[in-house]
Amino acid sequence: MAQHLQLAAPADPLVVVGHGSAGPLLPALARTQRAGGRHIAGYVFVDATLPRPGPTSHLDLLKAAAPDEERLAHEHLHAPGGVWPALADSEKPFPGESRGTVPHTAQGPAQGLPQARPRDHQFWSETLPPAIDWPDAPCAYVHTGQPAPGCGDVDFWARSARSRGWPVTEEPDPLQGVRASLDHLPG
C-alpha cells in the first residue's frame, strides 16, 4: 500500500484513512509517507481498531474489544486449516475462491457488511508495527453502527477514540462519515 501511495504522488497534505483491522497500520503507513517527504495532516479511522503503544497483535486488539469473539477466533485459528473471520460454506465466495467466505462474528454471520478476508493464525498473532511518536497529527473516528469483521465491538473503539479526545462522527454512510470527519480536523 505504501508503495502504491508513493507512486500515485497525491498532493500534500495527506489524511490517511483506514477501515477495520487496517486502523493500527495507519501510523506505519504515515511514517513511510513522511520518509518520502509528504506531510501527514491527519488520520481517520472508520469502524477500525486503534493503534496502541507497545507490542500488540490483531488478536490482542480483538481481545480488548470483544473477549468472547477473541476466544471464538482462537478456537477457529487452532483448528486444522483455521482462519478468522470464520468461513461459511453456504455463502458467496470472494472472487477467485471456490467456497463461501462470509465472515462470522460471535453473533453469527456478518452478512451484507464489508467483508474481511479470512486470515490464518500468523496474520492474527504477528506483532503489528509500533506506533512510534504517535499520534503526530489530529485524529478522527467514523462510527457507522455496522460491525467490522475481525475488530470486535466497534462501539468499544468509538468510545476509545472519544476517551482520547478525538471527534467521533456517527454516520451510517462511511464516505459521508469520512467527509464529515475531515471537517473536524484542523487545517
N, C-alpha and C positions, 0 to 999 in steps of 0.2 A: 504494500500500500504506500509506504513512504516513497519508494522509487517512482510509482505512478504519479504521486503528487508532485514530486520534483520535476518530472518530465512534462507535466501539464503546465507548469510555471504559472500558477494563479497569481493574481495581483495581491500585493500586500495591503493591509494586514490580513492574516488568516484567522478565521474562527474554525476550530476543529470540532466536529460533531461525531458522536458515537452512540450506537444503539445496543442495548442488551449487554452481552458479555464483552463487547468491544470497549466499554467505558474505561476499564483500568488500563487500557493500552494507549489512551489519548496522550498522557504525559510523554511517553516514549516517542510517539509519532511527532509530537510537537518538538521534542529535542532534535529529531532528525531535520525538521524544517528550520529550526534556529541555526543548526550547524550549516545549513545551506544558505544562510543569510536572510531568511524570512522572519518577519515579525509576527508573533502569535498574539492576537488581540483578545482571545477568549476561548472558552470551552463550553460546549452544550452537550449535556448527557440526556438522551431520550430513553426513558424507561431502562436505564442502564445501571449496572453495578458501578461502584465508585472506587477510585484508587485509594489504597490505604498505605500508610507508612510501613516499612519493613517488609520482609519476605512474605509473600502471600500467593495463593493459587486461586483459580476459579472455584475450586471445590471449597476452599476456606471462605470465600465470599458468599457462596451459596449457603454454607452452614450458618453464617452470620445472619442472613436474611430469612432463612427457612430451614431450620434444623431437620424437620420431618422430610422435606424434599431432598436434603443432602443425604440423609440415611437411605432413601429410596434410590437416589443416584448411585450411592456407594454400592448398594446391592446389585444394581444393573451393571455397573462398571467391573465388578468382580465375577460376573457370570461369563462363561465362555463366549467370546466374541462380543462382550458387553460394550455398549455405548450409552451415552446420555446426551440429550433427552432420548428417552426410550423409543423404540420403533414400534409402530402399529402395523401389523401385516395387512390390514384391510384398507388402508388409506392410500391416497395418491402419492406416488413416489416423487423424489426430486428428479430433475432432468438427468437422464443417463443412468438412473438406478432402477433396478428391477423389482424391488419390494417397497412397500409403503414406509414412509419416514415421518409421520406426523408426530411431533414431539408430545411427550406426556409430562404432566406436572403431577404433584401429589394429589391434585384434584381430578385427574383424568386427562383425556386427550385435549390438546390445545388447538382445537380446530378453528379455522378461519382467522388465525392470528399469524403475525410474522413468524416464520419457522426458522429455528436454529438448526443448523446441520448437526446431526448426531456425531459426537466425537468420542474417542476412546479414553481410557484411564490416563494415558500420558498427557493428553491435552488438558484434562481437568486438574491434574495434580502438579503439572510443571510450575515452577516459580515464575511469576509474572515479572516483567521489567520493573525495576524500582522507580518510584515517583520521586526522584531526587529534586530538592528545592522546588517543590510543587505545593500549591498552585502558584504559578508565576504570572498569571493573568486572571481576569474575572471569570467566574463560572456561573452557569445557569443549568436548571434541570427542567425537562419537559415530562410531565406525568400524564399519559393518555388514558389511564384507567384500564389498559389492556395488559395481560400478563406478557412477560418477555421470557420465553423458554430458556431455562438454564440460569435465570437470575434470582429465582425465588420470589419473595414478596416484594414487588416493585414499590408498594406503599412504604416499606421499610427504607428503600433507597431514597424516595422522595422526602421522607422525614429526616433522613440523614443529611440530605442536601440542605433542608431548611435549618437544621441544627448548626450547619456550617455558615449560616447567614447568606446562602445563595438564594436568588429568586427562583421560585418554582412555579412554572406555568401549568395550569390544569387545562388541558386541551385534548379532546379525543382524536383530532387530526394531527399526526406527527409533523407534517410540513407546516401547518399553521402554528403549531406549538413552537417550532424552531424559529419561525419568523417573529413571533411574539417575544421569544427569549432574546433574540438579537436586539430588540428594543430595550431590554433590561441591562444589557452590557454597556458599560461606559465607552464613549468614543464612537 
